[in-house]
Amino acid sequence: MSLYEEGHTIAGWTGVAIATVGTTVAGVGVCTSSMPAVVGGLVIVAVSALVTWALHLTGWGKPPGIRPRGQWGLRVRDEQARHGHPGCLGCRLAGRGRATAAVVSEVRAEPVLVPAAE
């Protein structure tokens, strides 16, 4: 195993399995000229993205980057997911991890120049 295990999680494998079913249904729809099958397959692919995202947010997906050796296992749940992973698009879309950004909490007050009355 390597330090970078992008996608080797319960969330990743589940999403790929559902997306494989969706692309298979869409492919069969293309081969048989069945528009409902194509649309159904594409809907299944969209559902796979939502399922993967939900599993990631519940701790079954890991953040990008280097992880400690204790987090390398497939069945290890990430306890930090509740607070959001730094640099993770999925966590940012869910509104997690924004409080750690210093730019968001900083408010600048600049002086306003008012012309003098003549």
Secondary structure in CASP SS format (residue, H / E / C, confidence):
PFRMAT SS
TARGET T0000
AUTHOR 0000-0000-0000
METHOD secondary structure of the structure
MODEL  1
M C 1.00
S C 1.00
L C 1.00
Y C 1.00
E C 1.00
E C 1.00
G C 1.00
H C 1.00
T C 1.00
I H 1.00
A H 1.00
G H 1.00
W H 1.00
T H 1.00
G H 1.00
V H 1.00
A H 1.00
I H 1.00
A H 1.00
T H 1.00
V H 1.00
G H 1.00
T H 1.00
T H 1.00
V H 1.00
A H 1.00
G H 1.00
V H 1.00
G H 1.00
V H 1.00
C H 1.00
T C 1.00
S C 1.00
S C 1.00
M H 1.00
P H 1.00
A H 1.00
V H 1.00
V H 1.00
G H 1.00
G H 1.00
L H 1.00
V H 1.00
I H 1.00
V H 1.00
A H 1.00
V H 1.00
S H 1.00
A H 1.00
L H 1.00
V H 1.00
T H 1.00
W H 1.00
A H 1.00
L H 1.00
H H 1.00
L H 1.00
T H 1.00
G H 1.00
W H 1.00
G C 1.00
K C 1.00
P C 1.00
P C 1.00
G C 1.00
I C 1.00
R C 1.00
P C 1.00
R H 1.00
G H 1.00
Q H 1.00
W C 1.00
G C 1.00
L C 1.00
R C 1.00
V C 1.00
R C 1.00
D C 1.00
E H 1.00
Q H 1.00
A H 1.00
R H 1.00
H C 1.00
G C 1.00
H C 1.00
P C 1.00
G C 1.00
C C 1.00
L H 1.00
G H 1.00
C H 1.00
R H 1.00
L H 1.00
A C 1.00
G C 1.00
R C 1.00
G C 1.00
R H 1.00
A H 1.00
T H 1.00
A C 1.00
A H 1.00
V H 1.00
V H 1.00
S H 1.00
E C 1.00
V C 1.00
R C 1.00
A C 1.00
E C 1.00
P C 1.00
V C 1.00
L C 1.00
V C 1.00
P C 1.00
A C 1.00
A C 1.00
E C 1.00
END
